[in-house]
Amino acid sequence: MRVFYILLAITFSLASKAQGPMKIALVKYRGGGDWYAVVDALENLSKFCNKELSMNLNPEYATVDVGSAEIYNYPFLFLTGHGNIALSDGEVENLRTYLLAGGFLLIDDDFGIDPFIRPTLKKLFPEKPLVELPFNHPVFNQKFKFPKGAPKVHEHDGKAPQTWGIFHEGRLICLYLQESNISDGWESPSVHKDSEEVRQQALRLGANIVQYVFKQ
């Protein structure tokens, strides 16, 4: 089995490199939740990473079905929404294999996804706990420093932001941001009318996550 994952990881790496400048991919899922709840957030994050981290990301993000083999073309997946998410057994197996082979999934709670994403993650990795990342974790200490953890971009019910992770053999394979709504802060100012200070904080943590993932 380990040999299988090594071979799959090599194929995965070659496939992603063949695409040219890497694209972040938005995950499309079933269940009625608004997986499409972003406007230009991923474009702005990619441009910010190119400017601040000297990366070479393609701002034109991809959209991939969670059950499709296309996810192997993109080492960084992003999932968001406000409501229900439903994955079939085949979709679970596809995403699980992708993550174990070297892929990464960032989940942003756009307020309302938490009751649905937790059972989904348990189904995805029943043997792996969802653990809260301490403020001294490297994600908060890349180019930009976040001594108090994830910023609060949008206020919903007064709860503090929390950052959760799933690890495989020491590698962070899934990061879940709850009560932060960070991707709303990546949007252009006209979308949510957020202040530039709030947007910069959101973009900086997003850049930290990208930087950390590719340094792994």
N, C-alpha and C positions, 0 to 999 in steps of 0.2 A: 504493500500500500504506500509506503514511504517513497519507493522508487516511482510509483505512479504520480505522486504529487510533485516530485522533482522534475519529471519529464513535462508535466502539465505546466509547471511554473516557467520552464524554459520556453515552451510554446507560447505561453501567456506574455512573457517578456518580449519575444520576437514579434508577436502580433501587435503589441502596443507601440513598439518602436517603428514598425512598418507604416504606421499612420502619419509619421512626420511629427510636427509639434503636438505634444499631448493635449488632449481635450478632457476636461472634466465631463462626466456623463450624468445626466439626470435620470433617475430610476422611475420608470412607469410601472404602476402596480394596480391590481384590481381591488375591489371592495367598496368603492364609492368615495374614498378619500381623494382630496384634490392634490394629486401628485404634481400637478402642473403649477402649483402656487408660487411661482417665481416669475419675475418679469425680465430683468437684466442682471440679476444678482450674480450669477455664475460668470457672466461676461466681465462684470466689474471686478470680481475677485481675481479672475485670471489676469486682467490688465494690471491690477495692483501688485500681484506676485511678480509679474514681469518687470515692473518698475522698481519695486523695493527689494526683491530677492534676485534680480538678474536672471529670471527664469525665461523659458521659451514656451509658454502655454498658448494654445490657440483659443482666443476668446470665444469663438463660436462653439459653444458646448454641444454635446451630442445628447440624444434622448434614446434610452435603451429599455426594452422590456425586461423585467427581472428574470424571466424564464428563458431569455434568448442567449444564444452563444455569443452574441455581440458584446456582452459585458466583458468578455476576455480581451477585447480591443482597448479597454480603458482601465488603467490601474487605480483610478480614483472615482468612486461612485458617490453621488449625493442623493439623499432621499428626504423629502419633507412632506408636509400636509397638515390638515386640521382634523382629519377623521379616520375612518376605518381603513385598515389595510388587510387584505386577505391573500395568502400565498398558498398555492397548491403544493402537494408533496414534491412534485417535479420542480417547481420554482424554488422551493426550499433547498432541495438537493443541488440545484444549479448554483444558487447564491452561496451555499456553504462550500462547495468545491472551489468556486472562484476565490473566496476569502482565504481558504486554507492554502491555495496555490500561490498566494502573493498579493491578492487584491485588497482593497480597502474600501470601507463604507462609512460615510459621514451621514448621520441622521440629525436633522434639526426639527425639534418640536415647534411647529408653527401655531401652537396652542390647540390642544384637543387630540393629538395623536398618541399621547402617552398610554392611555388605557388599552390601546390596540397594538402599539409597537412592542411593549414588554412581553406579551404572550407570543408575539411573532419571533422575537429574539430567543425566547425560551424554546420555541419549536425549532429554531435554526441551530441553536447550540445548547441542548439540554444538559450537557456535561460541563459547560463553561459558565461561570457566574458573571453577572453584570456588576462591575465594581466601580465605585466612585473614585475619580482621580483626585489625589490631593493637590493642593495649590503649588507644591514644589515639583510636580510632574514636568518633564521636559516640554510638553505641549504648551505650558504657560511660560516657558523660559527659552524660547528661540530668539529670533532677532528682537522681538517685542516682549516686554515683561508684563505679566499679569499676576501680581502677588496675591490678589483676592479671587483669582479664578475668572471664569467667563463673565463678560459684562452683561448687564441687563439692558437689552435693546428696547423691548416693548413691555409695558406693565400690564399684566392681566389680572392676577389675583394676589399680588403682593409677595409671592414666594421667591426665595433666592434662587438664582441659577445654579444648576448642578450639571456636572460633566461625568458621564459614565463611559466605561470602556469594556471591551471583550478582548482578551489576549490569547494568542496561540503561540506556544513555545517562546514566550517573552516578547512577541511582536504584537503591537496594537493593530487589530484587524477591523475593529468597529468602534466608532466614537459616537456617542449619543448626547446631544446637548439639550437639556430640558430647562424650560422656564427662562431661556435667554432670548430665543427668537432671532438668533444671530444673522440668518440669511436675509431677514427684512432690512437689517442694517447695511447689507451689501448692495441693496437696490439704489438706483439713482434717487437724488433728493426729492424729485417730483412724485415718486411713488407713494412714500409713507410720510413725507415731510419731516424726516428725522434731521436733527442738527448735524452739522459737520463733525462735531466732536464724537457724537454717538456712532456715526458712520465710520469714522476713522478707527474707533475702538473695535468695531465689528470686523472691519477689513483686516486689521492687524492680527486679531486672533485667528481669523480665517487663514491668513498668510502663515502664521505659526503652525497651524495644523498641516497645511500643505508642505511646509518646510520639514516638519518632523516626520511626516509619512515617507517622504522621499529620502530622508537621511537614514531611515530604518534599514 
